[in-house]
Structures are given as C-alpha cells and as structure tokens.
Amino acid sequence: MFGKQAKKCCTPYRQPNKVESSRQAGRRLRVVDGNLDSNRLTRMDHNTKKWLEKIAPTDIRFNEPMSKHTSFRIGGPAEAFVTPRNVSTIRTLIQGCRQRQIPWLIVGGGTNLLVKDAGISGLVICLAGCLNQIEQIGVNGHQVLVTAMAGVQTKTLCAYAIANGLKGMNFALGIYGTIGGATMMNAGTRHGCVADVLDSIQLLTPADEIVQFNRDQLRFGYRKLFWPQARGDQAEAPPVILASTFRFDIDDTKTLRKQARAIIKARKRTQPLGIPSAGCIFKNPVDGPSAGELIDRAGLKGKRIGGAEISTKHANFIVNRHNAAAADILELIKLVQQTLKSKNGIELEPEVKIVGT
Ligand SMILES: Cc1cc2nc3c(=O)[nH]c(=O)nc-3n(C[C@H](O)[C@H](O)[C@H](O)COP(=O)(O)OP(=O)(O)OC[C@H]3O[C@@H](n4cnc5c(N)ncnc54)[C@H](O)[C@@H]3O)c2cc1C
C-alpha cells in the first residue's frame, strides 16, 4: 500500500529506536492556549519557502486561511499549508522541518480542530485528500482485515464496510474527517469507538521510521490514543498515523444498511448538522450526566458570544452561527467551564483540539 515503504510497514512489530528529546524531534505546534502574537507568523524565511516549493511545487500554499480547512469554518492563516501526495513526500517534509527547526502539524479533515485567529506558525501537513486507499488484506477465522490509509474519509470506510457485508464500522456513521484523525482521537459514539475494531496501526515516527503496532500494544482512552513510545512528552512531535487496519465480522449488507439508516436518522434528529461546528466541544464526565445535559441544565443553550452559539439543539455543540472568530468560541468554552465549575463543581475538558496562536 505504501509502494517502496510497504516492506518496512509489513515487517513484524519492532520497538522504535530510543525516542529523541522533544527538542531534537522538532518543535511541534502547541495544543495549548497562548497569547496572540502575530509576529510569530514571520518565522519562515525565504530559503525555507523555496525549499517547500521545490518539494511540493503544486501542493504548497503560503498564508493559507485555516477556515477553509476546518469544519468550524474558523481559523487564521497557516504560515505554510501542504497536501502531500505520498508517504515519501511526508517523510521529506518532516525531516526538512526538523533540520530547519520549523514546527509542523498533521491534520486530517479538520473536523475536531479549533484554530485560533492569529493562525498557525510553521507547516500544516494535511492528509485529507491523499493516502486514500482501502484494501482488504486478509481473513482471520470469521473476521476480515481491512486496511484504510490515514487520508480515507471515515464515512467512506463506513460505506465500504456496509457494501462488503462487514460488521463493525456502523458506530462511526456520522463522524466526519479521516481515518488518521479518527484513530488519533479514538473517535466514537455510544455504539462503539475505533479501539473496539482496530487490529493494528502503521506510524511514521519523527525519527523517520515506519513501524507497526498491534492493538494489544496500544493504549486508548476516551477520545485519545496514547502514543506507544511516549515518555511524558506527548505534546511534542508525535508520530504520523499512516494507516489503520480494522477487524470486521462478516454480516449481511441488508441488516447493516437498515441499522445505518436508524443511526443516521437519530443523529439528524439530535444534532445541529448543516451548521459549522466541530461536533461535541467537551468530553463527557466519567460518571453522571453527559456534558450536553449539564450545559442544558445550567441554562446555557442558545447563549451567544459574537458569531458563536451554544446550539439550541444539542448543548454540547458550539456552532459558528455567523462569521464567528475563534475568540468567540473560546469565550463560550470559558463561560461553560466557569458556570459548571461554580454550579456543579465539575471541570469540563474540551474534546476539540485547540491549535495556533
Ligand atoms: C458534526 C460533527 C459531528 C461529530 N461527531 C463526532 C462523534 O460522534 N464522535 C467523535 O468521536 N467525533 C465526532 N466529531 C469530531 C471529529 O469528526 C472526529 O474527532 C474525527 O475523527 C476527526 O478526524 P479529522 O480527520 O477531522 O481530524 P482533525 O480534526 O484534522 O485532527 C484531529 C487531531 O488528530 C490529529 N491527526 C489527524 N490526522 C492525523 C494523522 N494521520 N496522524 C497523526 N495525527 C493526526 C490532529 O493533529 C489533531 O490533533 C464530529 C465532528 C463534527 C463536525
């Protein structure tokens, strides 16, 4: 599936080399709040731009509005934005960024991202639209193994599974974005999550190795994959997910289709689909009522700041009602957190990834 890389990818699992220090591994974009600092957007010099133009002449854009690449339709410019066509280009880009000390960020469909208004310094590497093959790679007893590359749309894999009578992906119906993003987020619903059907993943490490991890070597949490080689520095230069292999049971297409229709109908009834958002904004608390229920009970449904609104249909959605800025969304997030902390003593943690400055 990866052409020249296929051999490496398919070799049995081996422990990656010792992980580099976060400095060696390159400065990755911070997924934390920061002060607005538009000067940061001047970091990329002429030579770096020339290098990027040489590596990906038709696929590189400078000062690219991230609002074009997020489901929120919000986000300041990425200093440079690239849609690489293959794994080899991704490797060249990451190694070049490391050498030049340019931060980079991997994105998929941008459906779980809030990009701040001053944008993103460094290089955004977008995998949606490339690495988009699906392949049935084998049968194991009653189960079928299917590999989807990171850029495959999650909904495409759902449709593939139904059409081929493979049971297991229906939980993801209505989840947007790519398989890379879904694996990274351990995306899920009350019907299941990625970790339930995953067999293995292929990763590209910052040290430029392609390694495979089987499901039992991976640890997932709620909307989270813990990087296998993490040493407490998860925010720095994590690997790139290149592909995920899933294990599906064999079932009847008709039954799966019927179930799919019911799931999609329920989502349409309960979620503000069609208005820009990033899905649920907060993780649900471990026990007790859901985040949506808590926000609703606190009387915050319909609350607006600027162009952003806490959805009147589903209180755990913040929607971009009218040209909202990232600052509007962040204010609403803060308002919800403060209200629930003071009313219920509950600290809600954002599910959406907040990036940029
Ligand atoms: C209307 C709506 C409904 C939604 N409903 C759900 C739901 O029911 N359940 C749910 O879990 N989510 C839901 N989401 C959120 C979102 O669709 C999922 O989290 C999705 O899996 C994110 O995929 P993405 O490709 O868009 O990732 P992105 O948003 O692009 O990225 C998410 C994170 O993954 C990282 N990442 C992306 N690709 C890779 C890669 N190949 N390698 C390494 N890191 C990578 C990014 O750096 C970022 O940290 C919903 C979103 C919307 C807009």
The ligand as a Gaussian input file, in Angstrom:
#p B3LYP/6-31G(d) Opt

LIG

0 1
 C      -20.944000      17.451000      13.020000
 C      -19.834000      16.688000      13.679000
 C      -20.129000      15.563000      14.423000
 C      -19.108000      14.851000      15.048000
 N      -19.446000      13.734000      15.764000
 C      -18.457000      13.010000      16.364000
 C      -18.783000      11.816000      17.115000
 O      -19.922000      11.388000      17.196000
 N      -17.762000      11.165000      17.721000
 C      -16.470000      11.584000      17.642000
 O      -15.581000      10.938000      18.212000
 N      -16.142000      12.709000      16.955000
 C      -17.095000      13.427000      16.315000
 N      -16.769000      14.569000      15.617000
 C      -15.376000      15.072000      15.672000
 C      -14.469000      14.604000      14.519000
 O      -15.227000      14.371000      13.349000
 C      -13.669000      13.368000      14.873000
 O      -12.861000      13.566000      16.009000
 C      -12.780000      12.939000      13.701000
 O      -12.369000      11.617000      13.882000
 C      -11.563000      13.865000      13.492000
 O      -10.949000      13.493000      12.258000
 P      -10.193000      14.577000      11.368000
 O       -9.562000      13.859000      10.240000
 O      -11.089000      15.688000      11.010000
 O       -9.075000      15.046000      12.388000
 P       -8.536000      16.545000      12.593000
 O       -9.628000      17.366000      13.190000
 O       -7.891000      17.038000      11.365000
 O       -7.413000      16.287000      13.695000
 C       -7.761000      15.842000      14.995000
 C       -6.467000      15.502000      15.741000
 O       -5.866000      14.382000      15.129000
 C       -4.533000      14.684000      14.672000
 N       -4.360000      13.949000      13.432000
 C       -5.173000      13.946000      12.342000
 N       -4.725000      13.088000      11.423000
 C       -3.590000      12.531000      11.933000
 C       -2.654000      11.558000      11.456000
 N       -2.791000      10.958000      10.274000
 N       -1.600000      11.242000      12.244000
 C       -1.442000      11.836000      13.447000
 N       -2.283000      12.743000      13.967000
 C       -3.353000      13.085000      13.212000
 C       -4.501000      16.206000      14.531000
 O       -3.195000      16.710000      14.716000
 C       -5.424000      16.620000      15.679000
 O       -4.722000      16.592000      16.896000
 C      -17.765000      15.285000      14.951000
 C      -17.474000      16.435000      14.187000
 C      -18.479000      17.116000      13.542000
 C      -18.130000      18.310000      12.721000

